[in-house]
Amino acid sequence: MSQNTPVNSDPIALAKALASFDELWSPRIVTRVNDYDVRVAKVAGEHVWHAHDDTDEFFLVLDGELHISLREAGAERTVSLPRGSVFTVPKGVEHRPYAPSGASILLFEPTGTLSVGDRHDEIPDHVDATTGHALGA
């Protein structure tokens, strides 16, 4: 879905969207809301420590459980998000999502936001540094 692609005019079944790919940490854009992408991803293991300097990052856990470690105010903490939970990482906060047993998530971010943020640790091979892939790609 390019920035010029119109909003989808048909309903999107998230289960079907998630079933259309197997790659982990490689979000797919399911629709657009104004200047924001709605992305779904399958995740397992650890992502990379990163921060988005100019935008918050919204997470909704569709299945499984997601943990997000945060570095803020000189301390580190972890939030646990079971299925159905939402959490927003504030802009500029270093964070590292991980899912020891795997999860499916929905993300809401400005179009063009890189999945590894503006600042990040070395990117491991299993993490896709992307602004999101078109559904079906």
C-alpha contacts under 8 A as a table, 3 or more apart, distances in Angstrom:
res1	aa1	res2	aa2	distance
1	M	4	N	7.81
1	M	5	T	5.66
1	M	29	I	6.88
1	M	133	H	7.24
1	M	134	A	4.80
1	M	135	L	7.58
2	S	5	T	5.18
2	S	134	A	7.98
3	Q	111	T	7.28
6	P	32	R	7.80
7	V	31	T	5.99
7	V	32	R	5.51
7	V	33	V	7.17
8	N	11	P	7.55
8	N	31	T	5.98
8	N	32	R	7.64
12	I	16	K	7.91
12	I	17	A	7.37
12	I	30	V	7.39
13	A	16	K	5.31
13	A	17	A	6.25
14	L	17	A	4.88
14	L	18	L	6.06
14	L	40	V	7.89
15	A	18	L	5.17
15	A	19	A	6.12
16	K	19	A	4.99
16	K	20	S	6.35
17	A	20	S	5.33
17	A	21	F	7.71
17	A	30	V	7.42
17	A	40	V	7.89
17	A	135	L	7.02
18	L	21	F	6.19
18	L	22	D	7.99
18	L	40	V	6.95
18	L	41	A	7.14
18	L	42	K	7.31
18	L	104	S	7.80
19	A	22	D	7.37
20	S	135	L	7.82
20	S	136	G	6.40
21	F	136	G	7.47
22	D	42	K	7.37
23	E	26	S	5.86
23	E	42	K	7.01
24	L	41	A	6.94
24	L	42	K	5.07
24	L	43	V	4.99
24	L	44	A	6.69
24	L	126	H	7.08
24	L	127	V	7.21
24	L	128	D	7.97
25	W	41	A	6.14
25	W	42	K	6.07
25	W	43	V	5.18
25	W	44	A	7.66
25	W	47	H	7.23
25	W	126	H	7.24
25	W	127	V	5.35
25	W	128	D	5.93
26	S	41	A	6.03
26	S	42	K	7.28
26	S	127	V	6.99
26	S	128	D	5.21
26	S	129	A	7.78
26	S	130	T	7.30
26	S	132	G	7.10
26	S	133	H	7.56
27	P	39	R	5.76
27	P	40	V	5.37
27	P	41	A	4.40
27	P	42	K	7.46
27	P	130	T	7.84
27	P	132	G	5.19
27	P	133	H	6.30
28	R	39	R	5.21
28	R	40	V	5.38
28	R	41	A	6.35
28	R	132	G	5.34
28	R	133	H	4.69
28	R	134	A	5.59
28	R	135	L	5.26
29	I	32	R	7.64
29	I	37	D	6.22
29	I	38	V	5.76
29	I	39	R	4.32
29	I	40	V	6.61
29	I	132	G	5.82
29	I	133	H	5.90
29	I	134	A	5.32
29	I	135	L	5.76
30	V	37	D	7.65
30	V	38	V	5.81
30	V	39	R	5.63
30	V	40	V	6.95
30	V	134	A	7.35
30	V	135	L	6.00
31	T	37	D	6.20
31	T	38	V	5.39
31	T	39	R	7.38
32	R	35	D	6.94
32	R	36	Y	5.59
32	R	37	D	4.60
32	R	38	V	5.77
33	V	36	Y	5.14
33	V	37	D	6.39
33	V	38	V	7.25
35	D	110	P	5.77
35	D	111	T	5.75
36	Y	108	F	6.59
36	Y	109	E	5.31
36	Y	110	P	4.02
36	Y	111	T	4.85
37	D	107	L	7.87
37	D	108	F	5.82
37	D	109	E	5.48
37	D	110	P	5.87
37	D	111	T	5.13
38	V	106	L	6.94
38	V	107	L	5.78
38	V	108	F	4.81
38	V	109	E	6.83
39	R	106	L	5.53
39	R	107	L	4.98
39	R	108	F	6.39
39	R	132	G	7.17
40	V	104	S	7.22
40	V	105	I	5.60
40	V	106	L	4.39
40	V	107	L	6.17
41	A	104	S	5.77
41	A	105	I	5.40
41	A	106	L	6.50
41	A	107	L	7.96
42	K	102	G	7.42
42	K	103	A	5.98
42	K	104	S	4.58
42	K	105	I	6.49
43	V	98	Y	7.52
43	V	99	A	6.42
43	V	102	G	5.52
43	V	103	A	5.33
43	V	104	S	6.15
43	V	105	I	7.56
44	A	98	Y	6.61
44	A	99	A	4.81
44	A	100	P	5.97
44	A	101	S	6.34
44	A	102	G	4.08
44	A	103	A	6.40
45	G	98	Y	5.47
45	G	99	A	5.14
45	G	100	P	5.05
45	G	101	S	7.42
45	G	102	G	6.93
46	E	96	R	7.32
46	E	97	P	6.35
46	E	98	Y	4.27
46	E	99	A	6.53
46	E	100	P	7.60
47	H	96	R	5.88
47	H	97	P	5.53
47	H	98	Y	5.83
47	H	127	V	6.40
48	V	95	H	8.00
48	V	96	R	5.48
48	V	97	P	7.39
48	V	116	V	7.08
48	V	120	H	6.84
48	V	121	D	6.21
48	V	122	E	7.47
48	V	123	I	6.39
48	V	124	P	7.48
48	V	127	V	7.70
49	W	94	E	6.35
49	W	95	H	5.35
49	W	96	R	4.49
49	W	97	P	7.93
49	W	120	H	5.65
49	W	121	D	5.66
50	H	94	E	5.20
50	H	95	H	5.56
50	H	96	R	6.50
50	H	116	V	5.89
50	H	117	G	5.59
50	H	118	D	7.28
50	H	119	R	5.45
50	H	120	H	4.06
50	H	121	D	6.53
51	A	91	K	7.20
51	A	92	G	5.47
51	A	93	V	5.58
51	A	94	E	4.48
51	A	95	H	6.30
51	A	116	V	7.51
51	A	117	G	5.10
51	A	118	D	6.03
51	A	119	R	5.44
51	A	120	H	6.58
52	H	55	T	5.77
52	H	56	D	7.01
52	H	57	E	7.76
52	H	91	K	5.53
52	H	92	G	5.38
52	H	93	V	7.23
52	H	94	E	7.79
52	H	117	G	4.62
52	H	118	D	5.30
52	H	119	R	7.03
53	D	91	K	5.47
53	D	92	G	4.37
53	D	93	V	7.83
53	D	117	G	7.59
53	D	118	D	6.21
53	D	119	R	7.83
54	D	91	K	5.68
54	D	92	G	6.83
55	T	90	P	7.25
55	T	91	K	4.69
55	T	92	G	7.57
55	T	109	E	7.63
55	T	110	P	7.52
56	D	88	T	6.52
56	D	89	V	5.60
56	D	90	P	4.57
56	D	91	K	4.30
56	D	92	G	7.88
56	D	109	E	7.46
57	E	88	T	5.46
57	E	89	V	5.14
57	E	90	P	6.68
57	E	91	K	7.19
57	E	107	L	7.20
57	E	108	F	6.58
57	E	109	E	5.93
58	F	86	V	7.28
58	F	87	F	5.96
58	F	88	T	4.38
58	F	89	V	6.52
58	F	107	L	5.49
58	F	108	F	5.20
58	F	109	E	6.85
59	F	86	V	5.47
59	F	87	F	5.32
59	F	88	T	6.16
59	F	105	I	6.67
59	F	106	L	5.86
59	F	107	L	4.93
59	F	108	F	6.94
60	L	84	G	6.63
60	L	85	S	5.78
60	L	86	V	4.44
60	L	87	F	6.78
60	L	105	I	5.57
60	L	106	L	5.03
60	L	107	L	6.50
61	V	64	G	7.10
61	V	65	E	6.85
61	V	66	L	6.84
61	V	81	L	6.80
61	V	82	P	6.66
61	V	83	R	5.01
61	V	84	G	5.37
61	V	85	S	5.58
61	V	86	V	6.54
61	V	103	A	7.17
61	V	104	S	6.18
61	V	105	I	4.54
61	V	106	L	6.45
62	L	83	R	5.52
62	L	84	G	5.84
62	L	103	A	7.41
62	L	104	S	5.33
62	L	105	I	5.22
62	L	106	L	6.83
63	D	82	P	7.80
63	D	83	R	4.99
63	D	84	G	7.44
63	D	103	A	5.33
63	D	104	S	5.02
63	D	105	I	7.02
64	G	82	P	6.44
64	G	83	R	5.56
64	G	101	S	7.21
64	G	102	G	6.10
64	G	103	A	4.23
64	G	104	S	6.53
65	E	80	S	7.21
65	E	81	L	5.61
65	E	82	P	4.42
65	E	83	R	5.84
65	E	99	A	6.30
65	E	101	S	7.36
65	E	102	G	6.97
65	E	103	A	5.59
66	L	80	S	6.07
66	L	81	L	5.09
66	L	82	P	6.48
66	L	97	P	6.88
66	L	98	Y	5.97
66	L	99	A	4.87
66	L	102	G	7.67
66	L	103	A	6.31
67	H	78	T	6.62
67	H	79	V	5.64
67	H	80	S	4.47
67	H	81	L	5.91
67	H	97	P	5.67
67	H	98	Y	5.27
67	H	99	A	6.05
68	I	78	T	5.46
68	I	79	V	5.35
68	I	80	S	6.63
68	I	95	H	6.46
68	I	96	R	5.50
68	I	97	P	4.22
68	I	98	Y	6.20
69	S	76	E	6.93
69	S	77	R	5.67
69	S	78	T	4.13
69	S	79	V	6.47
69	S	95	H	5.39
69	S	96	R	5.15
69	S	97	P	6.34
70	L	76	E	5.52
70	L	77	R	5.35
70	L	78	T	5.96
70	L	79	V	7.95
70	L	93	V	6.89
70	L	94	E	5.83
70	L	95	H	4.42
70	L	96	R	6.71
71	R	74	G	6.69
71	R	75	A	5.67
71	R	76	E	4.48
71	R	77	R	6.70
71	R	93	V	6.41
71	R	94	E	5.29
71	R	95	H	6.28
72	E	75	A	5.51
72	E	76	E	6.34
72	E	93	V	6.14
72	E	94	E	7.18
81	L	84	G	7.90
81	L	85	S	5.40
81	L	86	V	7.08
81	L	87	F	7.68
82	P	85	S	5.71
89	V	93	V	6.79
89	V	95	H	7.67
90	P	93	V	5.87
99	A	102	G	4.89
99	A	103	A	6.18
109	E	113	T	6.49
110	P	113	T	5.76
111	T	131	T	7.49
112	G	131	T	5.15
112	G	132	G	7.84
113	T	117	G	7.10
113	T	131	T	5.39
114	L	117	G	5.19
114	L	118	D	7.27
114	L	129	A	6.57
114	L	130	T	5.40
114	L	131	T	4.52
114	L	132	G	7.72
115	S	128	D	7.50
115	S	129	A	5.57
115	S	130	T	5.46
115	S	131	T	5.99
115	S	132	G	7.47
116	V	119	R	7.44
116	V	120	H	6.27
116	V	123	I	7.97
116	V	129	A	5.70
116	V	130	T	7.56
117	G	120	H	6.47
120	H	123	I	7.54
123	I	127	V	6.51
123	I	129	A	7.75
124	P	127	V	5.72
125	D	128	D	7.57
130	T	133	H	7.38
133	H	137	A	6.39
134	A	137	A	5.39
